[in-house]
Structures are given as structure tokens and as C-alpha cells.
């Protein structure tokens, strides 16, 4: 018998989101708003769904209005579960 299971050898991919920074008032934490365009379950019209994420920004490099990419990580505090991956535009 040959073992060809690839689930053990491939790493689990982390979720990524792109959003806009709406607050930088906390120390090493930013608030990023992600807007998803999804179809309405009944009417199939495209609607916007927004959600705010608390993101760890170790160096404090993001500013309000920046477009950033964030990546899922282990829980860092009560609300923080995301890390700043990169700043896409200022």
C-alpha cells in the first residue's frame, strides 16, 4: 500500500483580506475595514458587507486611509487575530 495523502504534507493556507485603515489610535494595533461584495441570498443582487478587523502593526507604519493586506494569525489578544502583511498604497 502506498500512502499518498497530501493533507499532512501541505501547510494550511491562512486567510488574507485587503482593506482600508480606519484607526491608528492604539499602540501597535490598527483597525482595518474590509468591504466584501457578495450576492444577496434571495435576490442575487450584489451588496456590500463590511467588517472591521483589529490588526497587529508592530512597527506602526500604517496610517489612516492606507490600503493594506492583512493575514490571519493566532490570537494575540482578546480581539486581535490578524497581522499586517503589507501596505499596498498610501
N, CA, C and O atoms as a MOPAC input file, in Angstrom:
PM7 MOZYME 1SCF
protein

 N      0.83900 1    -1.18800 1     0.00000 1
 C      0.00000 1     0.00000 1     0.00000 1
 C      0.88100 1     1.24800 1     0.00000 1
 O      1.88600 1     1.31300 1     0.70800 1
 N      0.49400 1     2.22200 1    -0.79300 1
 C      1.25200 1     3.46200 1    -0.83400 1
 C      0.42600 1     4.57400 1    -0.20300 1
 O     -0.76400 1     4.72900 1    -0.47800 1
 N      1.08600 1     5.33400 1     0.64100 1
 C      0.42000 1     6.45100 1     1.32000 1
 C      0.59700 1     7.70700 1     0.47300 1
 O      1.70900 1     8.22400 1     0.36600 1
 N     -0.46500 1     8.19600 1    -0.12200 1
 C     -0.37800 1     9.37900 1    -0.97500 1
 C     -1.27400 1    10.50100 1    -0.45800 1
 O     -1.83200 1    11.27000 1    -1.24200 1
 N     -1.40600 1    10.59000 1     0.84500 1
 C     -2.22100 1    11.66600 1     1.40500 1
 C     -1.40600 1    12.94400 1     1.40900 1
 O     -0.30500 1    12.98900 1     1.95900 1
 N     -1.94700 1    13.97300 1     0.79800 1
 C     -1.23700 1    15.24800 1     0.71400 1
 C     -1.70000 1    16.22400 1     1.78600 1
 O     -1.17500 1    17.33300 1     1.87400 1
 N     -2.66500 1    15.83500 1     2.59400 1
 C     -3.17300 1    16.76000 1     3.60100 1
 C     -2.15200 1    16.97500 1     4.71700 1
 O     -2.12100 1    18.05300 1     5.31100 1
 N     -1.31700 1    15.97700 1     5.01500 1
 C     -0.31900 1    16.12900 1     6.06900 1
 C      0.89300 1    16.91100 1     5.59600 1
 O      1.54200 1    17.57400 1     6.40500 1
 N      1.22000 1    16.85500 1     4.30500 1
 C      2.44400 1    17.48200 1     3.82300 1
 C      2.24400 1    18.93400 1     3.39400 1
 O      3.20700 1    19.70000 1     3.38800 1
 N      1.02100 1    19.33600 1     3.03600 1
 C      0.81400 1    20.71000 1     2.59700 1
 C      0.41100 1    21.57500 1     3.78700 1
 O     -0.43600 1    21.17800 1     4.58800 1
 N      1.01400 1    22.75400 1     3.90500 1
 C      0.62500 1    23.63000 1     5.01700 1
 C     -0.75300 1    24.23500 1     4.77300 1
 O     -1.15800 1    24.45700 1     3.63200 1
 N     -1.46000 1    24.49300 1     5.86100 1
 C     -2.77800 1    25.10000 1     5.76100 1
 C     -2.61800 1    26.57400 1     5.41900 1
 O     -1.87300 1    27.29000 1     6.08700 1
 N     -3.30500 1    27.02700 1     4.39400 1
 C     -3.19500 1    28.41700 1     3.96400 1
 C     -3.96000 1    29.31900 1     4.92200 1
 O     -5.03900 1    28.96500 1     5.39700 1
 N     -3.39200 1    30.48500 1     5.19900 1
 C     -4.04300 1    31.44300 1     6.07900 1
 C     -4.89900 1    32.39700 1     5.26200 1
 O     -4.58500 1    32.70000 1     4.11100 1
 N     -5.97200 1    32.86000 1     5.86400 1
 C     -6.86600 1    33.78800 1     5.17800 1
 C     -6.18100 1    35.13900 1     5.03800 1
 O     -5.44900 1    35.56300 1     5.93300 1
 N     -6.41200 1    35.80600 1     3.93300 1
 C     -5.91300 1    37.15800 1     3.72400 1
 C     -7.08200 1    38.04400 1     3.32600 1
 O     -8.03700 1    37.59100 1     2.69500 1
 N     -6.99300 1    39.29900 1     3.70000 1
 C     -8.00300 1    40.28400 1     3.36000 1
 C     -7.30000 1    41.57100 1     2.93800 1
 O     -6.17000 1    41.83100 1     3.34900 1
 N     -7.96900 1    42.36800 1     2.12400 1
 C     -7.49000 1    43.69400 1     1.74000 1
 C     -8.51500 1    44.70000 1     2.22500 1
 O     -9.71000 1    44.54700 1     1.97400 1
 N     -8.04900 1    45.73000 1     2.92100 1
 C     -8.97200 1    46.72000 1     3.45500 1
 C     -8.30900 1    48.06500 1     3.63900 1
 O     -7.15400 1    48.26400 1     3.26500 1
 N     -9.05700 1    48.98400 1     4.21800 1
 C     -8.60200 1    50.35700 1     4.43500 1
 C     -8.47600 1    50.60200 1     5.93500 1
 O     -9.35300 1    50.21800 1     6.70900 1
 N     -7.38000 1    51.24400 1     6.34400 1
 C     -7.14800 1    51.55500 1     7.75300 1
 C     -8.08300 1    52.68400 1     8.16300 1
 O     -8.10500 1    53.73900 1     7.52800 1
 N     -8.85700 1    52.46200 1     9.22800 1
 C     -9.79100 1    53.48500 1     9.70300 1
 C     -9.37100 1    54.07200 1    11.04300 1
 O     -9.88500 1    55.12200 1    11.42900 1
 N     -8.44000 1    53.42400 1    11.77600 1
 C     -7.98800 1    53.95500 1    13.05700 1
 C     -6.58400 1    53.45300 1    13.36800 1
 O     -6.24800 1    52.29600 1    13.12000 1
 N     -5.76500 1    54.36500 1    13.92400 1
 C     -4.40700 1    54.00700 1    14.36500 1
 C     -4.15900 1    54.54300 1    15.77100 1
 O     -3.01000 1    54.80100 1    16.13200 1
 N     -5.19300 1    54.71300 1    16.56100 1
 C     -5.05900 1    55.37100 1    17.85800 1
 C     -4.48500 1    54.47500 1    18.94000 1
 O     -4.02700 1    54.97300 1    19.96900 1
 N     -4.49900 1    53.15300 1    18.73200 1
 C     -3.96500 1    52.23900 1    19.73800 1
 C     -2.48500 1    51.97200 1    19.49300 1
 O     -1.97300 1    52.20400 1    18.39800 1
 N     -1.81100 1    51.48600 1    20.51900 1
 C     -0.38900 1    51.17500 1    20.40800 1
 C     -0.22500 1    49.80800 1    19.74500 1
 O     -0.72200 1    48.80500 1    20.25600 1
 N      0.46900 1    49.76900 1    18.61400 1
 C      0.75600 1    48.54500 1    17.85200 1
 C     -0.49400 1    47.85000 1    17.32000 1
 O     -0.44300 1    46.67000 1    16.97500 1
 N     -1.60500 1    48.56300 1    17.25000 1
 C     -2.85100 1    47.99700 1    16.74100 1
 C     -3.51600 1    48.98700 1    15.80500 1
 O     -3.59300 1    50.18000 1    16.09900 1
 N     -3.99800 1    48.48300 1    14.67100 1
 C     -4.77200 1    49.31200 1    13.75400 1
 C     -6.12200 1    48.63500 1    13.54100 1
 O     -6.27900 1    47.43700 1    13.77600 1
 N     -7.08900 1    49.42500 1    13.09200 1
 C     -8.40300 1    48.88800 1    12.76400 1
 C     -8.55600 1    48.99000 1    11.25000 1
 O     -8.42800 1    50.06900 1    10.67300 1
 N     -8.83200 1    47.85100 1    10.61700 1
 C     -8.94400 1    47.77900 1     9.16400 1
 C    -10.37400 1    47.39600 1     8.80600 1
 O    -10.92300 1    46.44000 1     9.35500 1
 N    -10.97300 1    48.14300 1     7.88700 1
 C    -12.31600 1    47.82700 1     7.41900 1
 C    -12.23100 1    47.13100 1     6.07200 1
 O    -11.67900 1    47.66800 1     5.11100 1
 N    -12.78700 1    45.92700 1     6.01800 1
 C    -12.80900 1    45.12200 1     4.79000 1
 C    -14.22200 1    45.14500 1     4.23000 1
 O    -15.18100 1    44.86200 1     4.94900 1
 N    -14.35700 1    45.48100 1     2.94600 1
 C    -15.66700 1    45.51600 1     2.29800 1
 C    -15.72100 1    44.37200 1     1.29500 1
 O    -14.92600 1    44.32000 1     0.35700 1
 N    -16.66500 1    43.45600 1     1.49700 1
 C    -16.84500 1    42.32300 1     0.59700 1
 C    -18.09900 1    42.54500 1    -0.23100 1
 O    -19.13600 1    42.95000 1     0.29400 1
 N    -18.00100 1    42.28000 1    -1.52300 1
 C    -19.15900 1    42.37100 1    -2.41300 1
 C    -19.68200 1    40.96400 1    -2.63500 1
 O    -19.04400 1    40.15400 1    -3.30800 1
 N    -20.84700 1    40.67600 1    -2.06500 1
 C    -21.41700 1    39.33000 1    -2.12200 1
 C    -22.83600 1    39.39500 1    -2.67800 1
 O    -23.51600 1    40.40800 1    -2.51900 1
 N    -23.28800 1    38.32200 1    -3.33100 1
 C    -24.67200 1    38.32500 1    -3.80600 1
 C    -25.65400 1    38.11500 1    -2.65700 1
 O    -25.39300 1    37.34300 1    -1.73400 1
 N    -26.77200 1    38.80500 1    -2.72700 1
 C    -27.83000 1    38.63600 1    -1.73900 1
 C    -28.37100 1    37.21100 1    -1.84900 1
 O    -28.56700 1    36.71500 1    -2.95800 1
 N    -28.61500 1    36.54400 1    -0.71500 1
 C    -29.03400 1    35.14200 1    -0.77400 1
 C    -30.32200 1    34.89300 1    -1.54600 1
 O    -30.46000 1    33.85900 1    -2.19900 1
 N    -31.26200 1    35.82400 1    -1.48000 1
 C    -32.54900 1    35.60600 1    -2.13900 1
 C    -32.63600 1    36.29400 1    -3.50100 1
 O    -33.13300 1    35.70800 1    -4.46300 1
 N    -32.15400 1    37.53800 1    -3.58400 1
 C    -32.38000 1    38.33800 1    -4.78600 1
 C    -31.19600 1    38.36100 1    -5.74300 1
 O    -31.32500 1    38.85400 1    -6.86400 1
 N    -30.03800 1    37.83500 1    -5.32300 1
 C    -28.82900 1    37.74400 1    -6.14800 1
 C    -28.27000 1    39.08800 1    -6.60600 1
 O    -27.40900 1    39.12200 1    -7.48500 1
 N    -28.73200 1    40.17900 1    -6.03900 1
 C    -28.12500 1    41.47600 1    -6.31400 1
 C    -26.84000 1    41.57100 1    -5.50000 1
 O    -26.79000 1    41.08800 1    -4.36900 1
 N    -25.80800 1    42.18300 1    -6.05600 1
 C    -24.54400 1    42.33300 1    -5.35300 1
 C    -24.70000 1    43.41500 1    -4.28200 1
 O    -25.06700 1    44.54900 1    -4.58900 1
 N    -24.41800 1    43.05900 1    -3.02300 1
 C    -24.48400 1    44.00400 1    -1.91000 1
 C    -23.13400 1    44.04300 1    -1.20800 1
 O    -22.35300 1    43.09500 1    -1.28700 1
 N    -22.87200 1    45.14300 1    -0.52400 1
 C    -21.61200 1    45.30300 1     0.20100 1
 C    -21.77900 1    44.87800 1     1.65300 1
 O    -22.73900 1    45.26900 1     2.31700 1
 N    -20.85100 1    44.08500 1     2.13500 1
 C    -20.78900 1    43.68700 1     3.53400 1
 C    -19.45900 1    44.18000 1     4.07600 1
 O    -18.40400 1    43.84000 1     3.54100 1
 N    -19.50200 1    44.98700 1     5.14300 1
 C    -18.25600 1    45.49600 1     5.70800 1
 C    -18.03100 1    44.90700 1     7.09500 1
 O    -18.97400 1    44.62800 1     7.83500 1
 N    -16.75900 1    44.72600 1     7.42300 1
 C    -16.38600 1    44.19200 1     8.72500 1
 C    -15.07200 1    44.83900 1     9.13800 1
 O    -14.19000 1    45.07100 1     8.31100 1
 N    -14.95500 1    45.12900 1    10.43800 1
 C    -13.73700 1    45.72700 1    10.96100 1
 C    -12.90100 1    44.65900 1    11.65400 1
 O    -13.42000 1    43.82900 1    12.40000 1
 N    -11.60300 1    44.69500 1    11.39400 1
 C    -10.65400 1    43.76400 1    11.99300 1
 C     -9.62500 1    44.54300 1    12.81000 1
 O     -9.15900 1    45.60100 1    12.38700 1
 N     -9.27200 1    44.01000 1    13.98800 1
 C     -8.18300 1    44.56000 1    14.77900 1
 C     -6.90600 1    43.85700 1    14.32900 1
 O     -6.82200 1    42.63000 1    14.36300 1
 N     -5.91300 1    44.64000 1    13.90700 1
 C     -4.72800 1    44.09900 1    13.24700 1
 C     -3.48000 1    44.53800 1    14.00400 1
 O     -3.36400 1    45.69500 1    14.40700 1
 N     -2.54900 1    43.60600 1    14.19500 1
 C     -1.28600 1    43.89000 1    14.86900 1
 C     -0.33500 1    44.56800 1    13.89000 1
 O     -0.02100 1    44.01900 1    12.83400 1
 N      0.12200 1    45.77400 1    14.25100 1
 C      1.07800 1    46.55200 1    13.45000 1
 C      2.27400 1    46.84800 1    14.34300 1
 O      2.30100 1    47.86700 1    15.03300 1
 N      3.25900 1    45.96500 1    14.33100 1
 C      4.39400 1    46.03400 1    15.26100 1
 C      5.17000 1    47.34300 1    15.13500 1
 O      5.52000 1    47.95100 1    16.14600 1
 N      5.44100 1    47.78100 1    13.90900 1
 C      6.28400 1    48.96200 1    13.68900 1
 C      5.49900 1    50.25700 1    13.62400 1
 O      6.09500 1    51.33400 1    13.62600 1
 N      4.18700 1    50.18000 1    13.56700 1
 C      3.36900 1    51.39100 1    13.49700 1
 C      3.51800 1    52.11700 1    12.17800 1
 O      3.50800 1    53.34800 1    12.14500 1
 N      3.65600 1    51.37800 1    11.08900 1
 C      3.92400 1    52.00300 1     9.79200 1
 C      2.66900 1    52.37700 1     9.00900 1
 O      2.75700 1    53.18000 1     8.08000 1
 N      1.51400 1    51.83000 1     9.34700 1
 C      0.28300 1    52.13500 1     8.61400 1
 C     -0.33000 1    53.43800 1     9.10600 1
 O     -0.22400 1    53.78100 1    10.28400 1
 N     -0.97200 1    54.15800 1     8.19600 1
 C     -1.64400 1    55.41700 1     8.51800 1
 C     -3.10400 1    55.32100 1     8.08800 1
 O     -3.47400 1    54.44800 1     7.30300 1
 N     -3.92500 1    56.22500 1     8.61000 1
 C     -5.34400 1    56.23300 1     8.26500 1
 C     -5.49200 1    56.47000 1     6.76200 1
 O     -4.85100 1    57.35500 1     6.19500 1
 N     -6.33900 1    55.67500 1     6.13400 1
 C     -6.57800 1    55.79800 1     4.70600 1
 C     -5.72000 1    54.88100 1     3.85300 1
 O     -5.95900 1    54.76300 1     2.65100 1
 N     -4.72500 1    54.22700 1     4.44500 1
 C     -3.87300 1    53.30700 1     3.69200 1
 C     -4.65100 1    52.05500 1     3.31900 1
 O     -5.49600 1    51.58200 1     4.07900 1
 N     -4.35900 1    51.53400 1     2.15200 1
 C     -4.91300 1    50.25000 1     1.71200 1
 C     -3.89000 1    49.17900 1     2.06900 1
 O     -2.74600 1    49.23200 1     1.61900 1
 N     -4.30700 1    48.20400 1     2.88100 1
 C     -3.36400 1    47.22800 1     3.42400 1
 C     -3.85000 1    45.80400 1     3.18200 1
 O     -5.04000 1    45.55600 1     2.98800 1
 N     -2.89200 1    44.87300 1     3.19900 1
 C     -3.20900 1    43.44300 1     3.14700 1
 C     -2.91600 1    42.87100 1     4.52600 1
 O     -1.84000 1    43.09100 1     5.08200 1
 N     -3.89400 1    42.12300 1     5.08400 1
 C     -3.73000 1    41.53000 1     6.40600 1
 C     -3.83600 1    40.01500 1     6.27400 1
 O     -4.47300 1    39.50500 1     5.35300 1
 N     -3.20400 1    39.30300 1     7.20700 1
 C     -3.19600 1    37.84600 1     7.17300 1
 C     -3.59700 1    37.31400 1     8.53900 1
 O     -3.23300 1    37.88100 1     9.56900 1
 N     -4.35100 1    36.22000 1     8.53800 1
 C     -4.83500 1    35.60900 1     9.76600 1
 C     -3.67500 1    35.00900 1    10.55900 1
 O     -2.72400 1    34.49100 1     9.97400 1
 N     -3.75200 1    35.08000 1    11.88600 1
 C     -2.71000 1    34.53300 1    12.74500 1
 C     -3.34700 1    33.99200 1    14.01200 1
 O     -4.56900 1    34.00200 1    14.16100 1
 N     -2.51300 1    33.52200 1    14.91600 1
 C     -3.01900 1    33.02000 1    16.19600 1
 C     -3.59100 1    34.18600 1    17.00300 1
 O     -3.27300 1    35.33800 1    16.70700 1
 N     -4.41800 1    33.92500 1    18.00600 1
 C     -4.94500 1    35.01500 1    18.82600 1
 C     -3.82200 1    35.75200 1    19.56100 1
 O     -3.02900 1    35.14200 1    20.27700 1
 N     -3.76900 1    37.07700 1    19.37200 1
 C     -2.74700 1    37.90200 1    20.01100 1
 C     -3.28700 1    38.61500 1    21.24100 1
 O     -2.52200 1    38.96000 1    22.14200 1
 N     -4.57000 1    38.83600 1    21.28800 1
 C     -5.21600 1    39.45200 1    22.44600 1
 C     -6.68900 1    39.07700 1    22.38700 1
 O     -7.07800 1    38.17100 1    21.65000 1
 N     -7.49900 1    39.77300 1    23.15800 1
 C     -8.93000 1    39.45900 1    23.18800 1
 C     -9.57400 1    39.61900 1    21.80800 1
 O    -10.43200 1    38.81900 1    21.43400 1
 N     -9.17300 1    40.63500 1    21.05300 1
 C     -9.80200 1    40.92000 1    19.76900 1
 C     -8.88800 1    40.74000 1    18.56100 1
 O     -9.38100 1    40.58000 1    17.44500 1
 N     -7.57300 1    40.76300 1    18.75600 1
 C     -6.63600 1    40.72100 1    17.62400 1
 C     -6.35400 1    39.29500 1    17.17200 1
 O     -5.88400 1    38.46200 1    17.94700 1
 N     -6.65300 1    39.02700 1    15.89200 1
 C     -6.32800 1    37.73800 1    15.28800 1
 C     -5.72100 1    37.90500 1    13.90300 1
 O     -5.66600 1    36.94200 1    13.13800 1
 N     -5.26200 1    39.11100 1    13.56600 1
 C     -4.73300 1    39.41100 1    12.24200 1
 C     -3.41400 1    40.15600 1    12.36800 1
 O     -3.20300 1    40.90000 1    13.32500 1
 N     -2.52400 1    39.95500 1    11.39800 1
 C     -1.24200 1    40.63700 1    11.31100 1
 C     -1.20100 1    41.47300 1    10.04200 1
 O     -1.80000 1    41.10100 1     9.03300 1
 N     -0.49600 1    42.60400 1    10.08400 1
 C     -0.28600 1    43.42600 1     8.90800 1
 C      0.74000 1    42.73700 1     8.02300 1
 O      1.86300 1    42.48100 1     8.45900 1
 N      0.36600 1    42.43300 1     6.78200 1
 C      1.30100 1    41.80100 1     5.86000 1
 C      2.03400 1    42.83800 1     5.02800 1
 O      3.26200 1    42.81100 1     4.94900 1
 N      1.28900 1    43.76300 1     4.39900 1
 C      1.93000 1    44.78500 1     3.58000 1
 C      0.99500 1    45.97100 1     3.40200 1
 O     -0.22300 1    45.86200 1     3.54400 1
 N      1.60700 1    47.10800 1     3.08600 1
 C      0.85600 1    48.31500 1     2.76100 1
 C      0.83100 1    48.42300 1     1.24800 1
 O      1.88300 1    48.49300 1     0.61400 1
 N     -0.36100 1    48.43700 1     0.66100 1
 C     -0.49000 1    48.43800 1    -0.78300 1
 C     -0.42300 1    49.84000 1    -1.36800 1
 O      0.19500 1    50.03800 1    -2.41400 1
 N     -1.04900 1    50.82300 1    -0.71200 1
 C     -0.99500 1    52.19400 1    -1.19900 1
 C     -1.23700 1    53.15400 1    -0.04200 1
 O     -1.91100 1    52.82600 1     0.93400 1
 N     -0.66800 1    54.35200 1    -0.17700 1
 C     -0.80800 1    55.36400 1     0.87200 1
 C     -1.95100 1    56.29400 1     0.57400 1
 O     -2.21900 1    57.21100 1     1.34900 1

